[in-house]
Amino acid sequence: LDINSRARRFVVANLLLNGVSGTFLQKDLRSDDLFAASDKFDLVLANPPFWPASGEQLFQFGGVDGEAVTSKIVERFKPRLSEAGLLFIVTPIFNEYDILRRLQKWGVGAFDMGALVLHSRSLTQAELVAEGGYGTISRRRLDEAKIQSGAVHGLIMLRNCKSGQAVEVHKELW
């Protein structure tokens, strides 16, 4: 799913090059008619915009907190996963100490979905600005977004599961 026609060309080319079948939806994530009533997905791969800024270019701006698109992906795709469906999101993990609470806020429950969050070393806000690739983002904007720390590289994996399976976070794997 992407609003950008250029992304569609890259996805189709990658599917062909790798001999994989899949479906690409060129739609706006914010659209009300995003799915047909019967749509179910076995695998969803997402690399949402995460830049903590607002703007009209959905592919670039992740909302004030950098998670507006990520949270929308979880909320919109969670009910559309097949029985053994998987959702992979490649994204920085801001304020990583609080990610499980945010996942719950986005609808991930311990009784219906397993979650595994992996991320790189956590950087302080000053380190994000100095060395984390966020030099063009001011500390004021990070303060407004309530971003105090973050792991520049992260992966959120969600899957449908039976009650009682673990939700876990693994820190600083690389």
Secondary structure, DSSP 8 states (H G I E B T S, - for coil): --S-HHHHHHHHHHHHHTT-------S-TT-TTSS-TT--EEEEEE----BSB--S-TTTB-BTTS-HHHHHHHHHHGGGEEEEEEEEEE--EETGGGHHHHHHHTT--TTTEEEEEEE--EEEHHHHHHHSS-TTS-HHHHHHTT--EEESSEEEEEEE--TT--EEEE----
